[in-house]
Amino acid sequence: MGLPYLQVRDLSVTFSDTTDEFKAVEDVSFDLERGEILALLGDSGSGKSLTALSIMKLLPKNARSAGRISVNGAEILTNSRRSMEDIRGAKVGMVFQEPMSSLNPVLTVARQMTEGLKRHRSLGGKAATRAAIAALSDVGVKEPDRIMQLFPHQLSGGLRQRVLLAAAIALRPAILLADEPTTALDVTVQAQVLDLLVELKMASNMGILLISHDIGVVAEVADRVAVMKGGRILEVGPVEDVLRTPQHEYTRTLLASYLTPERALALRSASR
């Protein structure tokens, strides 16, 4: 067995201003293999999104990270901005939490999707358009040719989320970071997006880091789960084990406040 495709070791994220410092993520470690879904589960403010942003080196200017993060065996925390441009999208893709603010409001879907394909897959204009249309079809977008000509404000929330997902998978990354990909979506669209994540894992051997506060979502699609609170990972393991026999008091409280482990596992069983 080789090294996991994504390794995070002793990751810390510290925010600082002129008078004070605050450690928002502390000593976080985990591995993500290709072909699995690992969920980071926790309340808002637990450090889940900051962990993903650290992997992409997209932290705010007043934040600094420490520790080790490697992608396919190569350390990235010390990478230059230019080097990260070759990793973002091509090796590690990300679907951000808020689809409206993640898409450029003044550019069409076609423009936004084909730029990455030209940059990372060296496709010409027509080939990039065909690849973008194919990716939109893969995520269940109807009439992808028409959608390509629209601007983000002309799309529903569900369609914007699908466009972001299509833009990410069109580049064929080995790892996808999905930050609350079903937030603000109705139940039907939420189920479709979750099904897509499972299909991506199975069809392309993609590793997916799923960030969520929703135990039902985690129970439905994750292979393993890492529970976060206060910037730390409290426990990590196969999702069935963590839901059936949580080891940490916070995990038990989280489960009790949302739904019983039996119901969570029933949701998971019903989805398969």
C-alpha positions in Angstrom: 0.0 0.0 0.0 1.3 3.4 -0.9 0.7 6.7 0.9 -2.8 8.0 1.1 -3.5 10.5 -1.8 -4.2 13.3 0.7 -2.5 13.4 4.1 -3.1 16.1 6.8 -0.8 16.0 9.8 -0.9 18.3 12.9 -2.7 21.1 11.0 -3.2 24.3 12.9 -4.8 27.5 11.7 -4.2 30.7 13.7 -5.9 34.1 13.2 -4.0 37.2 14.3 -4.5 40.9 14.5 -2.4 43.7 16.0 -3.3 42.7 19.6 -4.3 39.1 19.8 -4.1 35.6 18.3 -6.8 32.9 18.0 -6.2 29.3 17.1 -9.2 28.1 15.1 -7.9 24.7 14.1 -5.5 22.7 16.3 -3.5 19.5 15.6 -5.9 18.1 13.0 -4.7 14.9 11.3 -6.4 12.6 8.8 -5.9 10.7 5.6 -8.1 10.5 2.5 -7.8 7.7 0.0 -9.0 7.7 -3.5 -12.4 6.0 -3.8 -13.7 6.9 -0.4 -15.9 9.6 1.2 -14.6 11.0 4.5 -17.0 13.4 6.3 -15.9 16.2 8.6 -18.9 16.5 10.9 -19.5 19.2 13.4 -21.3 22.4 14.3 -20.7 25.8 12.6 -17.4 27.2 13.8 -15.8 23.8 14.5 -13.1 24.4 11.9 -14.3 22.2 9.1 -14.3 24.8 6.3 -11.0 26.2 7.5 -9.5 22.8 7.2 -10.6 22.5 3.6 -9.4 26.1 2.8 -6.0 25.2 4.3 -5.7 22.3 1.9 -6.4 24.6 -1.0 -4.2 27.4 0.5 -7.1 29.8 0.4 -7.1 31.1 4.0 -7.8 34.7 4.7 -4.8 37.0 4.8 -4.9 37.3 8.6 -4.7 33.5 9.0 -1.7 31.3 8.9 -1.4 27.5 8.8 1.2 25.1 10.3 1.7 21.4 10.1 1.9 19.2 7.0 -0.4 18.6 4.1 0.6 16.4 1.2 -1.1 15.6 -2.1 0.0 12.4 -3.8 3.1 12.4 -1.6 4.1 16.1 -2.3 4.1 18.6 0.5 1.9 21.7 -0.4 1.9 24.0 2.6 5.3 25.3 1.5 4.2 25.6 -2.2 4.3 28.9 -4.0 1.1 30.5 -5.4 2.1 29.5 -8.9 2.6 25.8 -7.8 -0.8 25.8 -6.1 -2.4 26.9 -9.3 -1.4 23.6 -10.8 -2.9 21.7 -7.9 -6.1 23.5 -7.4 -8.7 22.1 -9.8 -6.5 19.6 -11.6 -5.5 17.5 -8.5 -7.8 18.8 -5.8 -11.1 20.3 -6.7 -13.5 22.2 -4.4 -17.2 22.9 -4.3 -17.7 25.9 -2.0 -20.6 26.3 0.4 -22.4 29.2 -1.2 -22.9 28.7 -4.9 -24.0 32.2 -5.7 -20.9 33.9 -4.3 -18.6 31.2 -5.7 -19.7 31.9 -9.3 -18.7 35.2 -11.0 -22.0 37.1 -11.6 -20.8 38.8 -14.7 -19.6 35.7 -16.6 -21.7 33.1 -18.3 -21.5 29.4 -17.2 -19.7 28.6 -20.4 -16.9 31.2 -19.7 -16.5 30.0 -16.2 -16.4 26.3 -17.0 -14.2 26.4 -20.0 -11.4 28.6 -18.5 -10.4 25.8 -16.2 -10.5 23.2 -18.9 -8.3 25.3 -21.1 -5.9 25.9 -18.3 -5.6 22.5 -16.7 -6.5 20.1 -19.5 -5.0 22.1 -22.4 -8.2 21.9 -24.4 -9.0 24.2 -27.3 -12.2 26.3 -27.3 -14.5 23.8 -29.0 -13.1 20.8 -27.1 -13.4 22.7 -23.8 -17.1 23.5 -24.6 -17.8 19.9 -25.3 -16.2 18.8 -22.1 -18.1 21.4 -20.1 -21.4 20.3 -21.7 -20.6 16.6 -20.9 -19.8 17.5 -17.3 -23.1 19.3 -16.9 -24.9 16.3 -18.3 -23.0 14.0 -15.9 -24.4 16.0 -12.9 -27.9 15.8 -14.3 -28.3 19.2 -15.8 -31.0 19.2 -18.5 -30.4 21.3 -21.6 -26.8 21.8 -20.8 -26.2 23.8 -24.1 -28.8 26.3 -23.0 -27.5 26.5 -19.4 -24.0 27.2 -20.7 -25.2 30.6 -22.1 -26.8 31.8 -18.8 -25.5 33.9 -16.0 -25.5 32.7 -12.4 -28.4 34.9 -11.4 -30.5 33.2 -14.0 -30.1 29.8 -12.3 -31.9 28.3 -9.3 -29.9 27.4 -6.2 -29.9 23.7 -7.2 -28.6 24.5 -10.7 -25.9 26.7 -9.4 -24.7 23.9 -7.1 -24.7 21.5 -10.0 -22.7 23.9 -12.1 -20.1 24.2 -9.4 -19.9 20.4 -9.1 -19.7 20.0 -12.9 -16.9 22.6 -13.1 -15.0 20.7 -10.4 -15.4 17.2 -11.9 -14.7 18.4 -15.5 -11.1 18.8 -14.5 -10.9 15.2 -13.3 -9.3 15.8 -9.9 -8.3 12.9 -7.8 -9.7 14.6 -4.6 -12.9 16.7 -4.3 -13.5 18.9 -1.2 -17.3 19.4 -0.9 -18.2 22.1 1.6 -21.8 21.7 2.7 -22.9 20.9 -0.9 -26.5 20.4 0.0 -27.1 23.6 2.1 -30.2 25.5 1.1 -31.3 22.9 -1.4 -34.7 21.3 -1.2 -35.0 17.7 -0.2 -35.3 16.3 -3.7 -32.3 18.2 -5.1 -30.3 17.4 -2.0 -30.8 13.7 -2.6 -29.8 14.1 -6.2 -26.5 15.9 -5.3 -25.7 13.2 -2.7 -26.3 10.5 -5.2 -24.0 12.2 -7.6 -21.2 12.3 -5.0 -21.5 8.5 -4.5 -21.6 7.9 -8.2 -18.4 10.0 -8.6 -16.6 8.0 -6.0 -17.6 4.7 -7.6 -17.2 5.7 -11.3 -14.0 7.7 -11.2 -12.3 6.4 -7.9 -12.5 10.0 -6.6 -11.7 10.7 -3.0 -14.2 13.1 -1.4 -13.9 15.2 1.7 -17.5 16.0 2.7 -17.9 18.9 5.1 -21.3 18.8 6.8 -23.2 19.5 10.0 -26.0 17.2 8.9 -25.8 13.7 10.5 -28.4 12.4 8.0 -26.2 13.4 5.1 -23.1 11.9 6.6 -25.0 8.6 7.5 -26.2 8.4 3.9 -23.0 8.7 1.9 -19.8 8.7 4.0 -17.5 5.7 4.4 -15.7 7.3 7.4 -16.4 10.3 9.6 -14.2 12.6 11.7 -16.1 14.5 14.3 -14.8 18.1 14.9 -15.4 20.6 17.7 -13.5 23.6 18.7 -11.0 23.2 16.0 -10.0 19.6 17.0 -11.0 16.2 15.7 -12.5 14.3 18.6 -12.9 10.9 17.0 -12.7 9.3 13.6 -13.7 5.9 12.3 -16.1 4.0 10.0 -19.4 5.8 9.9 -21.3 2.8 11.2 -19.0 2.5 14.2 -19.2 6.2 15.1 -23.0 6.3 14.8 -23.6 3.1 16.7 -21.0 3.4 19.4 -19.7 7.0 19.6 -16.7 7.3 21.9 -16.8 11.0 22.7 -19.4 12.7 24.8 -19.8 15.5 22.2 -20.5 12.9 19.5 -23.2 11.4 21.7 -24.7 14.8 22.4 -24.6 15.6 18.7 -26.3 12.4 17.7 -28.9 12.7 20.5 -29.8 16.3 19.4 -30.4 15.3 15.8 -31.6 11.7 15.5 -31.0 8.4 17.0 -28.1 6.3 15.6 -30.7 3.7 14.6 -32.5 6.2 12.5 -29.3 7.5 10.9 -28.3 4.0 10.0 -31.8 3.2 8.7 -31.5 6.3 6.4 -28.1 4.9 5.2 -29.5 1.4 4.6 -32.5 2.8 2.7 -30.3 4.8 0.4 -28.4 1.7 -0.8 
